[in-house]
Amino acid sequence: MFRINSTSCVVAFSLLILLSVTGVVASELPMIQGVFGLSPVLDSMAIAMWVPLVDGEAVSGVSWYNNDGSVVFPEFLAVAGEYGHPEFLASAMPVGSNIVGVTSGWSSWQFSQPLASGSSGLYLIIQLPASADFISEGEGGGAGLGYINGSDANNCWVTGDGCHWDSLEASYQMAIVPEMSVDKSGSVLVLEKPDGINFEIEKQVEAVVPLQPCLSAVPNPFNPSTAISFSLPQASKVQLNVYDLRGRLIRNLLQEYRDAGEISVTWNGRDQAGLKVSSGTYFVRMISDDLHTSTKITLVQ
């Protein structure tokens, strides 16, 4: 099961972004509404936030409300780009490694030098530690972050494989605040938007992409049913589930051993008890051995 847990609510794929174009001081940090995080946390899972920048602006670090001080984040990264979705995780530049914050409080990480963008902004990326599932608030509760009430803008994305990014709802915003640089000495590092995947990255992608099944649903939106398809690269046990926007399991569509090849399963818009579900957006999650992928589908009545 893949869900986002919260100490005051459960929100599927609803993370946060707080954007700031001024320097950050303690009095300006937002009031936290609660704490949430992902469960389970899988390999190559990361969260990206969009920071728009104009000429002369740079980011010198980041503050975030941290849940568990025992959690070690493998890397913080940054990559230049345009608003829409981040680049491949392999294209991002590390700006910190083995990051630890305080328990139930605001933490801060300063970059070695301020970062500006040759494009319209930067994506700041937090790589999540595998298996650090969020289970509760405070010490020992796992990788969780504070959240505040959101806005109409979608400024946050999540990836499970480093290549494909899904935008998240804006109704909940994660308590991450970019710290803007006041350094006028000219030591700012300007990041350029990657032109494409270089040869070294391309070789990695060629080795990895065939092992990442592409999950699709046709038709989407749908009524009354949709065919959910994916390609299984090798024989293994497969689990295919449907979740609602609060992360609750709606229907288990498949849980059995399957041979390699194309697989298609039909969902008729009914829950585990055979009852019709309401119109709205749902998440389909496929897990097979070390493979995992998800997609959004919409039921219209």
TORRO-552175 format. One line per 8 residues: number of its first residue (from 1); for each residue z, x, y of C-alpha. Coordinates in nm, 4 decimals. Layout:
residues N
NUM = Z X Y | ...
END
This chain:
residues 301
1 = 0.0000 0.0000 0.0000 | -0.0821 0.1215 0.3497 | 0.1105 -0.0249 0.6396 | 0.2794 0.0480 0.9687 | 0.6523 -0.0121 0.9627 | 0.8588 -0.0920 1.2677 | 1.2269 -0.1317 1.3388 | 1.1546 -0.4581 1.5213
9 = 0.8152 -0.5622 1.3842 | 0.5488 -0.4622 1.1322 | 0.2092 -0.3953 1.2895 | -0.1003 -0.2974 1.0860 | -0.2903 -0.0146 1.2517 | -0.1318 -0.0878 1.5923 | -0.0378 0.2403 1.7535 | 0.0230 0.3361 2.1094
17 = -0.1108 0.5222 2.3985 | 0.0507 0.5698 2.7366 | -0.1827 0.7442 2.9822 | -0.0581 0.9210 3.2904 | -0.2476 1.1106 3.5576 | 0.0580 1.2474 3.7300 | 0.3219 1.4992 3.6376 | 0.5920 1.3677 3.4043
25 = 0.9615 1.3778 3.4844 | 1.2445 1.2199 3.2878 | 1.2785 0.9253 3.5281 | 0.9098 0.8381 3.4757 | 0.9214 0.8203 3.0968 | 0.8788 0.4607 2.9739 | 1.1419 0.2406 2.8167 | 1.0982 0.2279 2.4388
33 = 1.0667 -0.1141 2.2758 | 1.1112 0.0107 1.9182 | 1.0020 0.2692 1.6627 | 0.7225 0.2498 1.4106 | 0.5173 0.4702 1.1784 | 0.2678 0.4767 0.8913 | 0.3424 0.4200 0.5246 | 0.2200 0.5867 0.3171
41 = 0.1216 0.9021 0.5064 | -0.1704 1.0624 0.3238 | -0.3463 1.3998 0.3504 | -0.5747 1.4510 0.6542 | -0.4192 1.1562 0.8372 | -0.4051 1.1974 1.2138 | -0.3630 0.9956 1.5334 | -0.5757 1.0584 1.8438
49 = -0.5197 0.9390 2.1994 | -0.7714 0.9372 2.4844 | -0.6845 1.1092 2.8134 | -0.9433 1.0564 3.0909 | -0.9722 1.3477 3.3336 | -1.1491 1.4020 3.6637 | -1.2494 1.7335 3.8217 | -0.9443 1.9481 3.8913
57 = -0.7200 1.7751 3.6373 | -0.5826 1.9508 3.3300 | -0.3279 1.8768 3.0592 | -0.0496 2.1321 3.0107 | 0.1426 1.9642 2.7304 | 0.2561 1.6374 2.5814 | 0.5784 1.4364 2.5611 | 0.6413 1.1857 2.2849
65 = 0.9289 0.9727 2.1626 | 1.0178 1.1185 1.8227 | 1.1970 0.9362 1.5440 | 1.3122 1.1967 1.2913 | 1.3990 1.5512 1.3949 | 1.3622 1.6755 1.0377 | 0.9884 1.5931 1.0320 | 0.7501 1.8849 1.0942
73 = 0.4081 1.7918 1.2345 | 0.1485 2.0367 1.0937 | -0.0645 2.0597 1.4088 | -0.1270 1.9249 1.7553 | -0.4973 1.9520 1.8478 | -0.7332 1.8800 2.1386 | -1.1074 1.8171 2.1651 | -1.3300 1.7255 2.4607
81 = -1.5448 1.4146 2.4454 | -1.6413 1.0788 2.5881 | -1.4523 0.7534 2.5502 | -1.5320 0.5748 2.2255 | -1.4018 0.7764 1.9322 | -1.2895 1.1359 1.8669 | -1.5025 1.4107 1.7161 | -1.4539 1.5425 1.3634
89 = -1.1006 1.6709 1.3169 | -1.2530 2.0090 1.2200 | -1.4071 2.0308 1.5710 | -1.0688 2.0088 1.7466 | -0.8831 2.3153 1.8736 | -0.5207 2.3638 1.7591 | -0.2774 2.3735 2.0503 | 0.0386 2.3981 1.8422
97 = 0.1547 2.4155 1.4820 | 0.4700 2.3220 1.2901 | 0.5953 2.1009 1.5728 | 0.9482 1.9586 1.5538 | 1.1005 1.7056 1.7915 | 1.4487 1.5702 1.8460 | 1.5883 1.2705 1.6597 | 1.5573 0.9351 1.8401
105 = 1.4579 1.0846 2.1726 | 1.1853 1.2245 2.3930 | 1.0407 1.5604 2.2893 | 0.7956 1.7899 2.4641 | 0.5410 2.0530 2.3627 | 0.3799 2.2900 2.6135 | 0.0334 2.4322 2.5492 | -0.0202 2.8075 2.5827
113 = -0.2514 2.7315 2.8778 | -0.3585 2.4101 3.0525 | -0.6632 2.2305 2.9107 | -0.9430 2.0666 3.1077 | -1.2611 1.8992 2.9845 | -1.6298 1.9636 3.0419 | -1.6784 1.5935 2.9572 | -1.4986 1.2874 3.0903
121 = -1.1741 1.3555 2.9068 | -0.9790 1.4935 2.6130 | -0.8591 1.3554 2.2834 | -0.5074 1.4739 2.2008 | -0.4501 1.4607 1.8254 | -0.1285 1.4607 1.6230 | -0.1731 1.5518 1.2566 | 0.0811 1.3710 1.0393
129 = 0.2672 1.5485 0.7583 | 0.1690 1.4130 0.4171 | 0.4357 1.2038 0.2431 | 0.6535 1.1741 0.5555 | 0.6424 0.7926 0.5268 | 0.8245 0.6003 0.7961 | 1.1077 0.4050 0.6332 | 1.3752 0.3654 0.9005
137 = 1.4851 0.4630 1.2463 | 1.6613 0.7946 1.3040 | 1.7322 1.1108 1.1055 | 1.5748 1.1021 0.7605 | 1.3661 0.7967 0.8489 | 1.0296 0.9740 0.8376 | 0.7453 1.0320 1.0802 | 0.7844 0.7588 1.3405
145 = 0.7122 0.7305 1.7109 | 0.8369 0.5037 1.9836 | 0.6228 0.2211 2.1152 | 0.5988 0.0121 2.4297 | 0.4127 -0.3046 2.5149 | 0.0391 -0.2386 2.5373 | -0.2520 -0.3391 2.7567 | -0.6097 -0.4553 2.7032
153 = -0.7488 -0.1038 2.6491 | -0.7932 0.0527 2.3053 | -0.7024 0.4170 2.3559 | -0.5849 0.5204 2.0124 | -0.7600 0.5996 1.6850 | -0.6479 0.6921 1.3336 | -0.8272 0.8856 1.0600 | -0.7496 0.9248 0.6933
161 = -1.0133 1.1868 0.6141 | -1.0758 1.3808 0.9373 | -1.4290 1.2395 0.9726 | -1.4068 0.8629 1.0176 | -1.1939 0.7191 1.2975 | -1.0756 0.3585 1.3310 | -0.9694 0.2231 1.6696 | -0.6297 0.0562 1.6805
169 = -0.5067 -0.2541 1.8536 | -0.3862 -0.2139 2.2101 | -0.1067 -0.4714 2.1953 | 0.1366 -0.1974 2.0941 | 0.1132 0.1405 2.2641 | 0.2601 0.4588 2.1216 | 0.4995 0.6473 2.3472 | 0.2887 0.9570 2.4077
177 = 0.2609 1.0896 2.7630 | 0.0237 1.3759 2.8570 | 0.1806 1.6247 3.0971 | -0.0587 1.7130 3.3780 | -0.0951 2.0700 3.5017 | -0.0009 2.1841 3.8503 | -0.1181 2.5406 3.7810 | -0.3645 2.6499 4.0521
185 = -0.4017 3.0092 3.9287 | -0.7338 2.9505 3.7511 | -0.5923 3.0024 3.4006 | -0.7115 2.6592 3.2831 | -0.9155 2.6533 2.9611 | -1.2117 2.4151 2.9864 | -1.3066 2.2573 2.6523 | -1.6661 2.1470 2.5991
193 = -1.7707 1.8513 2.3873 | -1.8932 1.9814 2.0487 | -2.2746 1.9709 2.0293 | -2.2544 1.9081 1.6564 | -2.1092 2.0515 1.3392 | -2.1584 2.4235 1.3065 | -2.2687 2.5864 0.9818 | -1.9182 2.6590 0.8568
201 = -1.8024 2.3028 0.9207 | -2.1268 2.1653 0.7809 | -2.0634 2.3430 0.4514 | -1.7157 2.1916 0.4369 | -1.8529 1.8441 0.5056 | -2.1177 1.8810 0.2354 | -1.8407 1.9612 -0.0107 | -1.6099 1.6813 0.1006
209 = -1.8234 1.3839 0.2025 | -1.9502 1.2999 -0.1495 | -1.5861 1.2599 -0.2544 | -1.5139 1.0110 0.0240 | -1.6302 0.6629 -0.0807 | -1.7918 0.4521 0.1889 | -1.6245 0.1119 0.1934 | -1.8373 -0.1763 0.3249
217 = -1.8239 -0.5555 0.3333 | -2.1291 -0.7829 0.3521 | -2.1366 -1.0209 0.5263 | -1.8813 -0.9282 0.7921 | -1.7682 -1.1500 0.9644 | -1.7770 -1.3828 0.6629 | -1.7223 -1.7397 0.5449 | -1.6340 -1.8285 0.2761
225 = -1.6665 -1.4974 0.0865 | -1.7712 -1.1341 0.1281 | -1.8812 -0.8606 -0.1139 | -1.6734 -0.5427 -0.0759 | -1.8598 -0.2387 -0.2092 | -1.7990 0.1325 -0.2507 | -1.9239 0.4261 -0.4547 | -1.6812 0.5895 -0.6958
233 = -1.7712 0.9595 -0.7397 | -1.5841 0.9987 -1.0678 | -1.4200 0.7799 -1.3287 | -1.0634 0.6940 -1.2289 | -0.8114 0.4174 -1.1757 | -0.9004 0.2117 -0.8692 | -0.6826 -0.0102 -0.6501 | -0.8412 -0.2418 -0.3932
241 = -0.6117 -0.4510 -0.1708 | -0.6417 -0.6813 0.1295 | -0.3731 -0.6692 0.4026 | -0.3169 -0.8778 0.7143 | -0.2600 -0.7364 1.0629 | 0.1151 -0.7145 0.9978 | 0.0614 -0.4931 0.6960 | 0.1504 -0.7587 0.4372
249 = -0.0344 -0.7575 0.1067 | -0.2607 -1.0630 0.0937 | -0.4617 -1.0071 -0.2226 | -0.4985 -0.7447 -0.4937 | -0.8710 -0.7481 -0.5717 | -0.8893 -0.4657 -0.8217 | -0.6441 -0.2497 -1.0156 | -0.8024 -0.0953 -1.3232
257 = -0.9846 0.2070 -1.4616 | -1.3519 0.2191 -1.3603 | -1.6417 0.4505 -1.4427 | -1.8195 0.6431 -1.1672 | -2.0860 0.4548 -0.9765 | -2.1355 0.1659 -0.7378 | -1.8648 -0.1025 -0.7473 | -1.8709 -0.4413 -0.5758
265 = -1.5869 -0.6956 -0.5650 | -1.6021 -1.0374 -0.4004 | -1.3155 -1.1772 -0.1917 | -1.3183 -1.5517 -0.1402 | -1.0707 -1.5589 0.1476 | -0.7768 -1.6656 -0.0686 | -0.4384 -1.5013 -0.1132 | -0.2628 -1.3944 -0.4339
273 = -0.1485 -1.7517 -0.4957 | -0.5020 -1.8882 -0.4591 | -0.4407 -2.0434 -0.1169 | -0.6914 -2.0154 0.1677 | -0.5906 -1.7671 0.4378 | -0.6364 -1.8328 0.8077 | -0.9185 -1.7023 1.0232 | -0.8700 -1.3535 1.1585
281 = -0.9045 -0.9829 1.0931 | -0.7865 -0.8212 0.7700 | -0.7821 -0.4681 0.6307 | -0.9283 -0.3700 0.2944 | -0.7779 -0.0539 0.1449 | -0.9201 0.1370 -0.1551 | -0.7159 0.4049 -0.3328 | -0.8401 0.6093 -0.6291
289 = -0.6674 0.9305 -0.7389 | -0.6748 1.1487 -0.4231 | -0.9357 0.9287 -0.2501 | -0.8503 0.6655 0.0063 | -1.0466 0.4681 0.2602 | -1.0196 0.1416 0.4528 | -1.2259 -0.0989 0.6583 | -1.1721 -0.4076 0.8737
297 = -1.3154 -0.7475 0.7828 | -1.3082 -1.0747 0.9736 | -1.2842 -1.4246 0.8268 | -1.4201 -1.7075 1.0412 | -1.3609 -2.0726 0.9517
END
